[in-house]
Amino acid sequence: MRAWVVGELGGIPALRLAEVAEPSPPGPGEATVAMVAVGLNYPDLLMLSGGYQHRPELPFTPGMEGVGRVVAVGEGVAADLLGARMLVGGRTGLLAERVTVPLAQLRPAPETLADSEAAGFTTGALTAHVALVARGGLAPGERLLVLGAGGGMGLAAVAMGVALGAHVVAAASTPEKLAAAAAAGAHETRLVDRTAPDLAVHKGGIDLVFDPVGGPFVMPAIGTLAWGGRYLVIGFVGGAPVSVPLNRLLIKGIAVVGVRAGEEGRRNPEAGRRHLRAIDALAETGRLRPHVGLELPLHRAAEAFEAMRDGRLVGKAVIRCDG
């Protein structure tokens, strides 16, 4: 079968589409899944060069979320699972035609989502839910500023904020990205320069910032926060982490909160399951639907990584594995 393999930490050029051995037959409590589609995420890109906090042993196959159909089950697994369309999660390993995983990494795909949407659903929606509900304590009527609102993570936060009853302000660097944010439900949109963002119009008017960008956005975004505001640190797409003057936080009573949705589930499995149930329920009612901005066949996955690296992607990149 085919799978993308990283044999050295050399970024996108180190990716190789290879013929590899079939996955091992499923053991007790396991299932083999024929992958239909895989959603790419920024951590997948960072792992290609060793720039993410999780560093898998070489060689490895990227891919942390996707959708597929069960083609074999191990001992103790109900046979009626065969043929079921399932969401598949993992830290790596999914950018392949078939995988064998524990049942804990599978859950039924919401019927409201097409395969491409289901493939790119979990990571963004789960991060948004953990961030806004568990870490940010977002209340109905509060004003939420989402940075990087045209990316997959940002669009998930926009839709989640709307579903939770917030007034959502979306900031992004192109009209196309803002249009996607507006379609996701944003009440206001703000076009910003990626290198020198100006958010002064929102000074003191924001209760919660969702920031997967970092870099030059940090201080302007902190300036938007009202007294007692909260700043959610999601990631650093915009560059290396920056230092923040603590006196700025003290003067306005600002809380800076780190968000690692996957780690929360690993440390508290019941909380992780609760968050997954919540996002699946929102998807089933049509209130969460990822925006797929790029869909490519398996052999062109490197192009999707390049679009992500260059900031050209609106929404999620999804790789089809079944064609």
C-alpha positions in Angstrom: 0.0 0.0 0.0 1.0 3.7 -0.3 1.9 6.0 2.6 3.7 9.3 3.0 6.9 8.7 4.9 9.3 11.1 6.7 12.8 9.6 6.9 14.7 12.7 8.0 13.7 16.1 9.5 14.1 18.1 6.3 10.7 19.8 5.9 8.5 19.3 3.0 11.3 18.1 0.6 11.9 15.2 3.0 8.4 13.8 2.3 8.3 10.6 0.3 5.3 8.7 -1.1 6.4 5.1 -0.7 5.1 1.6 -1.1 5.1 0.2 2.5 4.0 -3.0 4.2 0.4 -3.5 5.0 -0.5 -2.6 8.5 -0.5 -5.4 11.0 -3.8 -7.4 11.4 -5.9 -6.0 14.1 -5.3 -7.5 17.6 -7.7 -7.5 20.5 -9.5 -4.2 20.8 -8.2 -3.0 17.4 -9.6 -2.4 13.9 -8.1 -1.9 10.5 -9.4 1.2 8.6 -9.2 1.9 4.9 -8.6 5.7 5.0 -10.9 7.7 2.8 -9.5 11.2 3.5 -7.0 12.8 5.9 -7.1 16.4 7.1 -3.8 18.3 7.4 -3.0 20.5 10.4 -0.2 22.9 11.1 1.4 20.5 13.7 1.8 18.0 10.8 3.8 20.6 8.9 6.0 21.5 12.0 6.7 17.8 12.6 8.4 17.5 9.2 11.3 19.6 10.5 11.1 18.7 14.2 9.6 22.0 15.1 6.6 20.7 17.1 6.6 19.7 20.8 5.8 16.1 19.9 8.7 14.6 17.9 7.9 11.1 16.6 10.7 8.7 16.0 12.0 8.4 12.4 10.7 7.2 10.1 7.1 8.2 10.6 4.0 8.9 8.6 2.2 12.3 9.2 -1.5 12.7 9.7 -3.4 13.1 12.9 -7.1 13.2 11.8 -9.1 11.6 9.1 -12.1 9.5 8.1 -12.3 5.9 6.8 -14.2 2.6 6.8 -13.5 -0.4 9.0 -12.3 -3.3 6.9 -11.1 -5.7 9.6 -11.6 -6.1 13.4 -9.7 -7.9 16.1 -10.7 -10.2 18.9 -13.4 -8.7 21.1 -14.6 -6.1 18.6 -18.1 -6.4 17.3 -18.3 -7.6 13.7 -21.1 -5.1 13.0 -18.4 -2.4 13.0 -17.2 -3.7 9.6 -18.0 -1.2 6.9 -18.7 1.6 9.4 -17.6 5.1 8.5 -15.4 6.3 11.4 -13.4 9.3 12.4 -9.8 8.3 13.1 -7.5 10.2 15.4 -3.8 9.9 16.3 -0.7 12.0 16.8 0.8 10.6 13.5 0.4 7.8 11.1 -2.8 8.5 9.2 -1.6 9.7 5.8 -1.7 6.2 4.3 -4.2 4.0 2.5 -4.8 1.7 5.5 -4.1 1.9 9.2 -4.6 -0.4 12.2 -5.5 1.4 15.4 -7.1 0.8 18.9 -10.8 1.4 19.1 -10.1 4.3 21.4 -8.9 6.2 18.3 -12.2 5.7 16.4 -15.6 7.2 16.7 -18.6 7.4 14.4 -18.4 10.2 11.8 -21.3 12.7 12.0 -23.8 11.9 9.3 -24.1 15.7 8.5 -20.5 15.9 7.3 -19.3 14.8 3.9 -16.1 12.7 3.9 -13.8 15.7 3.1 -15.5 17.7 5.9 -15.3 14.8 8.4 -11.6 14.3 7.6 -10.8 17.9 8.7 -13.3 18.3 11.5 -11.9 17.0 14.8 -8.6 18.9 15.5 -10.0 22.4 14.9 -13.4 21.8 16.6 -11.8 20.1 19.6 -9.2 22.8 20.0 -11.9 25.5 19.8 -14.1 23.8 22.3 -11.4 23.2 24.8 -10.1 26.7 24.3 -13.3 28.6 24.5 -15.2 26.5 27.0 -12.7 24.8 29.3 -9.8 27.3 29.2 -11.4 30.6 28.2 -14.8 30.4 30.0 -16.5 32.1 27.1 -20.0 33.4 28.2 -22.9 34.3 25.9 -22.7 37.9 24.8 -19.0 38.3 25.3 -16.9 39.7 22.5 -14.5 37.1 21.0 -11.6 38.1 18.7 -10.3 35.3 16.5 -6.9 35.8 14.9 -6.0 33.9 11.8 -9.7 33.5 11.2 -9.3 32.3 7.6 -7.4 29.1 8.6 -8.9 25.8 9.6 -8.3 26.5 13.3 -9.5 30.0 13.2 -12.7 29.2 11.2 -13.4 26.4 13.8 -13.1 29.0 16.6 -15.4 31.5 14.7 -18.1 28.8 14.3 -17.7 27.6 17.9 -17.9 31.2 19.3 -21.1 31.8 17.3 -22.5 28.5 18.6 -21.7 29.5 22.2 -23.5 32.8 21.8 -20.5 35.2 21.6 -20.2 38.3 19.4 -17.3 37.2 17.1 -14.8 39.5 15.5 -12.7 37.7 12.9 -9.3 39.1 11.8 -7.5 37.7 8.7 -5.1 38.8 6.0 -7.1 38.5 2.8 -10.7 39.3 1.7 -11.1 35.6 0.7 -10.3 34.5 4.3 -12.6 37.1 5.7 -15.4 35.9 3.4 -14.9 32.4 4.8 -15.1 33.8 8.3 -18.3 35.7 7.6 -19.8 32.5 6.1 -18.8 30.7 9.4 -20.9 33.3 11.2 -18.5 36.1 12.2 -20.4 39.2 13.2 -17.5 41.5 12.3 -14.5 41.1 10.1 -11.2 43.0 10.2 -8.6 42.9 7.3 -5.1 43.0 8.8 -1.5 43.1 7.6 0.2 39.9 8.6 3.5 41.7 9.4 2.0 44.8 11.1 -1.5 44.1 12.2 -3.6 47.1 13.3 -6.3 46.2 15.8 -6.6 49.6 17.5 -10.3 50.0 16.5 -11.1 47.3 19.0 -9.0 48.7 21.9 -10.4 47.7 25.3 -13.5 46.2 23.7 -12.6 42.4 23.6 -13.2 39.9 26.3 -11.4 36.9 24.9 -8.7 36.5 22.2 -8.2 33.2 20.4 -4.7 33.4 18.9 -3.2 30.6 16.8 -0.9 33.1 15.0 1.4 34.8 17.6 4.3 36.8 16.4 3.4 40.4 15.5 -0.2 39.9 16.5 0.5 39.4 20.2 0.8 43.0 21.5 -1.9 44.5 19.3 -4.3 41.8 20.3 -3.5 42.3 24.0 -4.3 45.9 23.5 -7.8 45.0 22.5 -8.6 43.3 25.8 -11.0 44.8 28.3 -10.4 44.7 32.0 -10.3 41.0 33.1 -9.8 39.9 29.5 -8.4 36.5 28.7 -5.8 35.7 26.0 -5.7 32.1 24.7 -2.4 31.0 23.3 -3.1 28.3 20.6 0.0 28.3 18.4 2.7 30.3 16.6 1.9 30.2 12.9 3.1 33.8 12.6 6.6 33.2 14.0 8.6 32.4 17.1 7.0 33.1 20.5 7.4 36.7 21.7 8.0 38.2 25.1 5.1 40.0 26.8 5.6 42.8 29.4 4.0 41.5 32.5 3.0 45.1 33.6 0.6 45.2 30.6 -1.1 42.1 32.0 -1.2 43.5 35.5 -2.6 46.9 34.7 -5.7 45.4 33.0 -6.0 42.2 35.0 -5.4 40.0 31.9 -5.0 36.3 32.1 -2.8 34.5 29.5 -3.9 30.9 29.1 -2.2 28.1 27.2 -4.3 25.6 25.3 -3.3 22.1 24.3 -6.5 20.2 23.5 -4.9 16.9 22.8 -2.8 17.0 26.0 -6.0 17.8 28.0 -7.5 14.6 26.8 -4.4 12.5 27.5 -4.2 13.8 31.0 -8.0 13.6 31.7 -9.5 11.1 29.3 -13.1 11.6 30.6 -12.8 15.3 29.9 -11.4 14.5 26.5 -14.4 12.3 25.7 -16.8 15.0 27.0 -15.3 17.5 24.6 -15.6 15.1 21.7 -19.2 14.3 22.5 -19.9 18.1 22.5 -18.3 18.8 19.1 -20.0 15.8 17.5 -23.4 16.9 18.8 -22.8 20.4 17.4 -21.8 18.9 14.0 -25.0 16.7 14.0 -27.1 19.8 14.4 -25.3 21.6 11.6 -23.7 24.2 13.8 -20.2 23.1 13.1 -19.0 22.4 9.5 -15.4 22.8 8.5 -14.5 24.8 5.4 -12.4 22.7 3.1 -10.3 25.0 1.0 -8.1 22.5 -0.8 -8.8 18.8 -1.6 -6.1 16.8 -3.4 -5.4 13.1 -4.1 -2.8 11.2 -2.0 0.0 11.6 -4.5 -0.2 15.4 -4.3 -0.1 15.8 -0.5 3.2 17.7 -0.7 1.3 20.5 -2.5 -1.1 20.9 0.3 1.8 21.2 2.8 3.2 23.9 0.6 0.0 25.9 0.6 -0.2 25.7 4.3 3.4 26.8 4.7 3.0 29.8 2.4 -0.2 31.0 4.0 -2.2 30.5 0.8 -4.8 28.1 2.4 -8.3 29.2 3.2 -9.7 26.7 5.7 -8.6 23.1 5.7 -6.5 21.0 3.4 -7.8 17.5 2.9 -6.0 14.6 1.2 -8.1 11.9 -0.5 -6.7 8.4 0.1 -9.3 6.4 -1.8 -8.5 7.4 -5.4 
